[in-house]
Amino acid sequence: MSVSATPVTAAAAPPAPRHGGNLGEAIARYGRAREDWLDLSTGINPQGYPVPMPPPEAWRDLPDAFDDLTDIAANYYGVPVNTIVPCAGSQAVIRAIPTLLRPGRVAVASLTYSEYAPAFARAGHTLVPWTGPEAGLPDVDYLVWVNPDNPTTRHVSRETLSSWQASLANRGGMLIVDEAFADASPAASITSQVGQDGLVVLRSVGKFFGLAGIRAGFALCPPTFGASLAQTLGAWTVSGPARFAVRTALRDTAWQIAARERLQHDGERLLALLRRHGWPALGTPLFAWAPHPLAPVWHETLAAQGVWTRLFDARPVAIPAAISPAGAAVTTAAIQSLPSLRLGLPADESGWRRLADGLADTPVS
């Protein structure tokens, strides 16, 4: 299904990107020492992969673009090796891709990862307002979807994504699927279709593997587009120590299996904890999201106790009736504008107790 929408004007330019992991802001604002905070503002695995010390040559030598990193990644993602472009995390690719596409109309969800809309706007594309998949495929050249979405946790099936990709490719466009959080539930990934025209999939080792600090990831795309992207990114995009860490982590299947089981359990635990305290929350294995008029109050209440969360301003988004505010007359796909909070996972039992104590003080009406 296609729907039309009015393009965003210059006066309605996308807001400046904001991110979790901004604990420095909390420290300055509340005057609490760094070690006294429980930082739940990101969706990063708090028990990340235990990277061993890299060999001396990883520090000394220039990064080896001819090592087996792409072969290991191809095996892990199940894609042809010539579709893989290593990069310094998804961030570098998000800014590069719009510059490689002819100017056109692009749809980015109203509430999603905040770097996409500004990147396309800077490259001269026209942003088309889009509340998300519930609104159908809009009349655009390019569409960006984070799957599962950050922060709303919404997920689009592979069948729907395939339909979007085919429609966009037929008009010379592109579907960009950000799978930064897909490693925790890999069966939902669309990597099986990587290499087809009009499809770029972004993968990161920052979230599931808990290696956000090394700034490494991959763009999975048709070889011709990948060659242009690699040329734009330039040489040595992934450092030697980062290449060592990624190669090691992607080969460790035993750790991956155990991590998925633990994250599934912890994600369900977080969701249950929030709901016990009256929060209308949705969840993934790595984070939970709660849209509610009182979200700013909850954010401040938790921050006063040293629990840092990610607050999102009110924006139009489809909110299932099951998690809507008490008494609200909404349908399953109602579009509402509510502030919301995202919370990541505590790393240990002390963190879980501290979060529970903080939630006990948050009002629900």
KANORJO-V236537 format. One record per residue. N is the residue number from 1. PSI is psi in radians with two decimals (999 if undefined). OMEGA is omega in whole degrees, 0 to 359 (* if undefined). D_FIRST is the distance of its C-alpha to the first C-alpha in whole Angstrom. Layout:
n=N psi=PSI omega=OMEGA d_first=D_FIRST
n=N psi=PSI omega=OMEGA d_first=D_FIRST
This chain:
n=1 psi=2.40 omega=177 d_first=0
n=2 psi=2.49 omega=177 d_first=4
n=3 psi=2.66 omega=178 d_first=7
n=4 psi=2.77 omega=179 d_first=10
n=5 psi=2.73 omega=179 d_first=13
n=6 psi=2.22 omega=181 d_first=17
n=7 psi=2.70 omega=176 d_first=19
n=8 psi=2.33 omega=177 d_first=21
n=9 psi=2.98 omega=180 d_first=25
n=10 psi=-0.61 omega=181 d_first=28
n=11 psi=-0.36 omega=181 d_first=29
n=12 psi=0.68 omega=181 d_first=26
n=13 psi=2.64 omega=182 d_first=27
n=14 psi=2.57 omega=180 d_first=26
n=15 psi=2.75 omega=178 d_first=29
n=16 psi=2.44 omega=182 d_first=31
n=17 psi=2.47 omega=172 d_first=30
n=18 psi=2.66 omega=185 d_first=32
n=19 psi=2.79 omega=167 d_first=33
n=20 psi=-3.08 omega=183 d_first=34
n=21 psi=0.20 omega=183 d_first=38
n=22 psi=0.91 omega=185 d_first=39
n=23 psi=-0.48 omega=177 d_first=42
n=24 psi=-0.64 omega=177 d_first=44
n=25 psi=-0.73 omega=179 d_first=43
n=26 psi=-0.72 omega=180 d_first=44
n=27 psi=-0.81 omega=181 d_first=47
n=28 psi=-0.65 omega=185 d_first=48
n=29 psi=-0.66 omega=187 d_first=46
n=30 psi=-0.12 omega=176 d_first=48
n=31 psi=0.45 omega=179 d_first=51
n=32 psi=2.37 omega=182 d_first=51
n=33 psi=2.64 omega=183 d_first=52
n=34 psi=-0.74 omega=184 d_first=49
n=35 psi=-0.17 omega=180 d_first=51
n=36 psi=0.09 omega=181 d_first=50
n=37 psi=2.54 omega=165 d_first=46
n=38 psi=1.83 omega=187 d_first=44
n=39 psi=1.84 omega=177 d_first=41
n=40 psi=0.43 omega=189 d_first=38
n=41 psi=-0.09 omega=178 d_first=36
n=42 psi=3.00 omega=175 d_first=34
n=43 psi=0.59 omega=182 d_first=32
n=44 psi=2.39 omega=176 d_first=35
n=45 psi=2.03 omega=183 d_first=36
n=46 psi=-0.19 omega=176 d_first=40
n=47 psi=1.19 omega=188 d_first=42
n=48 psi=3.05 omega=183 d_first=41
n=49 psi=2.31 omega=181 d_first=42
n=50 psi=1.49 omega=184 d_first=45
n=51 psi=2.22 omega=175 d_first=46
n=52 psi=2.90 omega=179 d_first=49
n=53 psi=2.22 omega=178 d_first=51
n=54 psi=2.71 omega=176 d_first=50
n=55 psi=2.79 omega=183 d_first=53
n=56 psi=-0.64 omega=183 d_first=55
n=57 psi=-0.40 omega=178 d_first=54
n=58 psi=-0.53 omega=178 d_first=50
n=59 psi=-0.61 omega=189 d_first=52
n=60 psi=-0.75 omega=189 d_first=54
n=61 psi=2.77 omega=170 d_first=52
n=62 psi=2.58 omega=179 d_first=49
n=63 psi=2.38 omega=184 d_first=46
n=64 psi=1.77 omega=180 d_first=46
n=65 psi=-0.14 omega=181 d_first=43
n=66 psi=0.31 omega=173 d_first=44
n=67 psi=-2.94 omega=184 d_first=44
n=68 psi=0.37 omega=182 d_first=42
n=69 psi=-0.83 omega=182 d_first=40
n=70 psi=-0.58 omega=177 d_first=37
n=71 psi=-0.76 omega=179 d_first=38
n=72 psi=-0.74 omega=179 d_first=38
n=73 psi=-0.70 omega=179 d_first=35
n=74 psi=-0.71 omega=178 d_first=33
n=75 psi=-0.73 omega=182 d_first=35
n=76 psi=-0.78 omega=183 d_first=34
n=77 psi=-0.23 omega=181 d_first=30
n=78 psi=0.74 omega=182 d_first=30
n=79 psi=2.80 omega=176 d_first=29
n=80 psi=2.50 omega=184 d_first=31
n=81 psi=-0.48 omega=182 d_first=34
n=82 psi=0.08 omega=177 d_first=33
n=83 psi=0.06 omega=189 d_first=29
n=84 psi=2.25 omega=174 d_first=31
n=85 psi=1.86 omega=176 d_first=32
n=86 psi=2.56 omega=183 d_first=34
n=87 psi=2.89 omega=180 d_first=34
n=88 psi=1.12 omega=184 d_first=36
n=89 psi=2.88 omega=181 d_first=33
n=90 psi=-0.47 omega=186 d_first=29
n=91 psi=-0.76 omega=181 d_first=31
n=92 psi=-0.66 omega=182 d_first=32
n=93 psi=-0.67 omega=179 d_first=29
n=94 psi=-0.66 omega=180 d_first=27
n=95 psi=-0.44 omega=183 d_first=29
n=96 psi=-0.69 omega=187 d_first=29
n=97 psi=-0.82 omega=182 d_first=26
n=98 psi=-0.49 omega=180 d_first=25
n=99 psi=-0.29 omega=181 d_first=28
n=100 psi=-0.07 omega=182 d_first=27
n=101 psi=2.49 omega=175 d_first=24
n=102 psi=2.50 omega=180 d_first=24
n=103 psi=2.32 omega=182 d_first=23
n=104 psi=-2.93 omega=180 d_first=20
n=105 psi=2.29 omega=184 d_first=17
n=106 psi=2.41 omega=176 d_first=16
n=107 psi=2.20 omega=174 d_first=14
n=108 psi=2.32 omega=184 d_first=17
n=109 psi=2.58 omega=183 d_first=17
n=110 psi=-0.57 omega=177 d_first=19
n=111 psi=1.85 omega=180 d_first=21
n=112 psi=-2.93 omega=179 d_first=22
n=113 psi=2.26 omega=197 d_first=24
n=114 psi=-0.05 omega=183 d_first=26
n=115 psi=-0.38 omega=188 d_first=27
n=116 psi=-0.90 omega=184 d_first=23
n=117 psi=-0.84 omega=178 d_first=23
n=118 psi=-0.62 omega=181 d_first=26
n=119 psi=-0.75 omega=178 d_first=27
n=120 psi=-0.65 omega=179 d_first=24
n=121 psi=-0.75 omega=180 d_first=25
n=122 psi=-0.56 omega=182 d_first=29
n=123 psi=0.10 omega=174 d_first=28
n=124 psi=0.21 omega=178 d_first=26
n=125 psi=2.80 omega=179 d_first=23
n=126 psi=2.09 omega=180 d_first=21
n=127 psi=2.25 omega=179 d_first=19
n=128 psi=2.14 omega=180 d_first=16
n=129 psi=2.34 omega=183 d_first=16
n=130 psi=2.08 omega=181 d_first=14
n=131 psi=-0.27 omega=178 d_first=15
n=132 psi=-3.03 omega=189 d_first=13
n=133 psi=-0.45 omega=179 d_first=10
n=134 psi=-0.40 omega=180 d_first=10
n=135 psi=-0.05 omega=181 d_first=9
n=136 psi=3.13 omega=180 d_first=6
n=137 psi=2.05 omega=181 d_first=6
n=138 psi=2.98 omega=180 d_first=8
n=139 psi=1.46 omega=184 d_first=10
n=140 psi=2.96 omega=174 d_first=12
n=141 psi=-0.57 omega=184 d_first=15
n=142 psi=2.52 omega=178 d_first=15
n=143 psi=2.37 omega=178 d_first=14
n=144 psi=2.28 omega=175 d_first=17
n=145 psi=2.28 omega=176 d_first=16
n=146 psi=2.16 omega=190 d_first=20
n=147 psi=1.87 omega=358 d_first=20
n=148 psi=2.70 omega=188 d_first=21
n=149 psi=2.52 omega=175 d_first=21
n=150 psi=1.94 omega=18 d_first=24
n=151 psi=-0.03 omega=195 d_first=25
n=152 psi=-0.14 omega=179 d_first=22
n=153 psi=-0.01 omega=182 d_first=23
n=154 psi=2.57 omega=182 d_first=19
n=155 psi=2.40 omega=176 d_first=18
n=156 psi=2.33 omega=183 d_first=15
n=157 psi=2.77 omega=177 d_first=15
n=158 psi=-0.60 omega=180 d_first=16
n=159 psi=-0.76 omega=179 d_first=14
n=160 psi=-0.76 omega=179 d_first=10
n=161 psi=-0.70 omega=179 d_first=12
n=162 psi=-0.72 omega=178 d_first=13
n=163 psi=-0.77 omega=178 d_first=10
n=164 psi=-0.80 omega=182 d_first=9
n=165 psi=-0.74 omega=180 d_first=13
n=166 psi=-0.76 omega=180 d_first=12
n=167 psi=-0.77 omega=181 d_first=10
n=168 psi=-0.71 omega=179 d_first=12
n=169 psi=-0.63 omega=180 d_first=15
n=170 psi=-0.47 omega=178 d_first=15
n=171 psi=0.26 omega=178 d_first=15
n=172 psi=0.33 omega=182 d_first=18
n=173 psi=-2.82 omega=186 d_first=16
n=174 psi=2.48 omega=170 d_first=17
n=175 psi=2.20 omega=178 d_first=15
n=176 psi=2.03 omega=182 d_first=18
n=177 psi=2.05 omega=178 d_first=19
n=178 psi=1.96 omega=181 d_first=22
n=179 psi=0.74 omega=182 d_first=23
n=180 psi=-0.52 omega=183 d_first=27
n=181 psi=0.18 omega=187 d_first=27
n=182 psi=-0.33 omega=184 d_first=26
n=183 psi=-0.49 omega=180 d_first=29
n=184 psi=-0.39 omega=178 d_first=30
n=185 psi=1.22 omega=190 d_first=27
n=186 psi=-0.33 omega=181 d_first=27
n=187 psi=-0.37 omega=181 d_first=25
n=188 psi=-0.04 omega=185 d_first=22
n=189 psi=2.68 omega=177 d_first=22
n=190 psi=0.27 omega=182 d_first=20
n=191 psi=-0.37 omega=179 d_first=23
n=192 psi=-0.30 omega=181 d_first=24
n=193 psi=0.12 omega=179 d_first=21
n=194 psi=2.42 omega=183 d_first=23
n=195 psi=-0.34 omega=178 d_first=24
n=196 psi=2.65 omega=179 d_first=21
n=197 psi=2.51 omega=174 d_first=20
n=198 psi=0.41 omega=179 d_first=18
n=199 psi=2.19 omega=171 d_first=19
n=200 psi=2.26 omega=178 d_first=21
n=201 psi=2.26 omega=179 d_first=22
n=202 psi=2.30 omega=178 d_first=25
n=203 psi=2.59 omega=183 d_first=28
n=204 psi=2.61 omega=171 d_first=30
n=205 psi=0.08 omega=184 d_first=34
n=206 psi=-0.68 omega=190 d_first=34
n=207 psi=-1.22 omega=183 d_first=33
n=208 psi=-0.78 omega=182 d_first=33
n=209 psi=-0.14 omega=179 d_first=36
n=210 psi=0.67 omega=183 d_first=38
n=211 psi=0.69 omega=183 d_first=39
n=212 psi=-0.50 omega=184 d_first=37
n=213 psi=-0.37 omega=182 d_first=40
n=214 psi=-0.19 omega=178 d_first=40
n=215 psi=1.28 omega=179 d_first=37
n=216 psi=2.54 omega=178 d_first=36
n=217 psi=-2.90 omega=184 d_first=33
n=218 psi=2.50 omega=165 d_first=31
n=219 psi=2.22 omega=179 d_first=28
n=220 psi=2.02 omega=191 d_first=26
n=221 psi=2.94 omega=176 d_first=25
n=222 psi=2.50 omega=186 d_first=26
n=223 psi=-0.71 omega=182 d_first=29
n=224 psi=-0.80 omega=178 d_first=29
n=225 psi=-0.67 omega=179 d_first=27
n=226 psi=-0.67 omega=178 d_first=29
n=227 psi=-0.73 omega=178 d_first=32
n=228 psi=-0.70 omega=179 d_first=31
n=229 psi=-0.78 omega=180 d_first=31
n=230 psi=-0.69 omega=178 d_first=34
n=231 psi=-0.68 omega=179 d_first=36
n=232 psi=-0.68 omega=181 d_first=34
n=233 psi=-0.53 omega=177 d_first=35
n=234 psi=-3.08 omega=184 d_first=39
n=235 psi=2.70 omega=171 d_first=41
n=236 psi=0.79 omega=182 d_first=42
n=237 psi=-0.46 omega=179 d_first=39
n=238 psi=2.17 omega=185 d_first=40
n=239 psi=2.84 omega=179 d_first=43
n=240 psi=-0.87 omega=178 d_first=46
n=241 psi=-0.63 omega=178 d_first=46
n=242 psi=-0.72 omega=178 d_first=42
n=243 psi=-0.72 omega=178 d_first=42
n=244 psi=-0.80 omega=181 d_first=45
n=245 psi=-0.78 omega=182 d_first=43
n=246 psi=-0.79 omega=180 d_first=39
n=247 psi=-0.72 omega=180 d_first=41
n=248 psi=-0.81 omega=184 d_first=43
n=249 psi=-0.73 omega=182 d_first=40
n=250 psi=-0.39 omega=180 d_first=38
n=251 psi=-0.21 omega=186 d_first=41
n=252 psi=1.39 omega=184 d_first=42
n=253 psi=-0.57 omega=180 d_first=40
n=254 psi=-0.77 omega=178 d_first=42
n=255 psi=-0.72 omega=181 d_first=41
n=256 psi=-0.78 omega=180 d_first=38
n=257 psi=-0.80 omega=180 d_first=38
n=258 psi=-0.69 omega=181 d_first=40
n=259 psi=-0.70 omega=179 d_first=38
n=260 psi=-0.73 omega=179 d_first=35
n=261 psi=-0.78 omega=181 d_first=37
n=262 psi=-0.76 omega=181 d_first=38
n=263 psi=-0.66 omega=176 d_first=35
n=264 psi=-0.79 omega=179 d_first=33
n=265 psi=-0.83 omega=183 d_first=37
n=266 psi=-0.62 omega=177 d_first=37
n=267 psi=-0.73 omega=177 d_first=33
n=268 psi=-0.62 omega=178 d_first=34
n=269 psi=-0.75 omega=179 d_first=37
n=270 psi=-0.78 omega=181 d_first=36
n=271 psi=-0.77 omega=180 d_first=33
n=272 psi=-0.69 omega=179 d_first=36
n=273 psi=-0.80 omega=180 d_first=38
n=274 psi=-0.76 omega=182 d_first=36
n=275 psi=-0.57 omega=177 d_first=35
n=276 psi=-0.46 omega=179 d_first=38
n=277 psi=0.26 omega=174 d_first=39
n=278 psi=0.17 omega=180 d_first=36
n=279 psi=2.28 omega=178 d_first=34
n=280 psi=1.41 omega=192 d_first=30
n=281 psi=2.64 omega=169 d_first=29
n=282 psi=2.77 omega=185 d_first=27
n=283 psi=2.81 omega=167 d_first=28
n=284 psi=3.04 omega=177 d_first=27
n=285 psi=-0.32 omega=185 d_first=31
n=286 psi=-0.29 omega=180 d_first=31
n=287 psi=2.89 omega=176 d_first=31
n=288 psi=2.72 omega=183 d_first=30
n=289 psi=2.36 omega=182 d_first=28
n=290 psi=1.85 omega=174 d_first=29
n=291 psi=2.27 omega=184 d_first=27
n=292 psi=2.54 omega=178 d_first=30
n=293 psi=-0.48 omega=182 d_first=32
n=294 psi=0.13 omega=182 d_first=35
n=295 psi=-0.75 omega=177 d_first=34
n=296 psi=-0.62 omega=178 d_first=36
n=297 psi=-0.77 omega=178 d_first=39
n=298 psi=-0.76 omega=179 d_first=38
n=299 psi=-0.83 omega=181 d_first=38
n=300 psi=-0.70 omega=180 d_first=41
n=301 psi=-0.79 omega=179 d_first=43
n=302 psi=-0.70 omega=180 d_first=42
n=303 psi=-0.64 omega=179 d_first=43
n=304 psi=-0.35 omega=178 d_first=46
n=305 psi=0.18 omega=177 d_first=47
n=306 psi=0.38 omega=176 d_first=46
n=307 psi=1.99 omega=187 d_first=43
n=308 psi=2.20 omega=181 d_first=40
n=309 psi=3.06 omega=180 d_first=37
n=310 psi=2.03 omega=180 d_first=34
n=311 psi=2.33 omega=177 d_first=33
n=312 psi=2.38 omega=177 d_first=29
n=313 psi=2.82 omega=178 d_first=29
n=314 psi=2.23 omega=176 d_first=27
n=315 psi=2.63 omega=180 d_first=23
n=316 psi=2.27 omega=179 d_first=20
n=317 psi=2.65 omega=177 d_first=19
n=318 psi=2.15 omega=182 d_first=17
n=319 psi=2.06 omega=179 d_first=20
n=320 psi=2.52 omega=182 d_first=21
n=321 psi=-0.54 omega=185 d_first=23
n=322 psi=-0.39 omega=181 d_first=26
n=323 psi=0.19 omega=180 d_first=27
n=324 psi=2.78 omega=181 d_first=26
n=325 psi=2.58 omega=181 d_first=30
n=326 psi=2.31 omega=176 d_first=32
n=327 psi=-0.13 omega=181 d_first=32
n=328 psi=2.34 omega=179 d_first=29
n=329 psi=1.63 omega=183 d_first=27
n=330 psi=2.79 omega=174 d_first=23
n=331 psi=3.11 omega=186 d_first=20
n=332 psi=-0.64 omega=183 d_first=19
n=333 psi=0.54 omega=180 d_first=16
n=334 psi=2.49 omega=177 d_first=18
n=335 psi=2.09 omega=179 d_first=18
n=336 psi=2.84 omega=173 d_first=22
n=337 psi=1.85 omega=180 d_first=24
n=338 psi=2.52 omega=167 d_first=27
n=339 psi=2.81 omega=183 d_first=29
n=340 psi=2.86 omega=177 d_first=29
n=341 psi=2.50 omega=170 d_first=31
n=342 psi=2.39 omega=179 d_first=31
n=343 psi=2.31 omega=173 d_first=34
n=344 psi=-3.00 omega=184 d_first=34
n=345 psi=2.37 omega=169 d_first=37
n=346 psi=2.65 omega=183 d_first=41
n=347 psi=-0.41 omega=185 d_first=43
n=348 psi=3.11 omega=184 d_first=45
n=349 psi=-0.58 omega=177 d_first=47
n=350 psi=-0.72 omega=177 d_first=48
n=351 psi=-0.69 omega=178 d_first=45
n=352 psi=-0.74 omega=179 d_first=44
n=353 psi=-0.70 omega=181 d_first=47
n=354 psi=-0.70 omega=177 d_first=46
n=355 psi=-0.77 omega=180 d_first=43
n=356 psi=-0.74 omega=179 d_first=44
n=357 psi=-0.71 omega=179 d_first=46
n=358 psi=-0.70 omega=181 d_first=44
n=359 psi=-0.51 omega=181 d_first=42
n=360 psi=-0.37 omega=181 d_first=44
n=361 psi=0.00 omega=182 d_first=45
n=362 psi=2.22 omega=179 d_first=42
n=363 psi=2.67 omega=179 d_first=41
n=364 psi=0.01 omega=177 d_first=38
n=365 psi=999 omega=* d_first=39
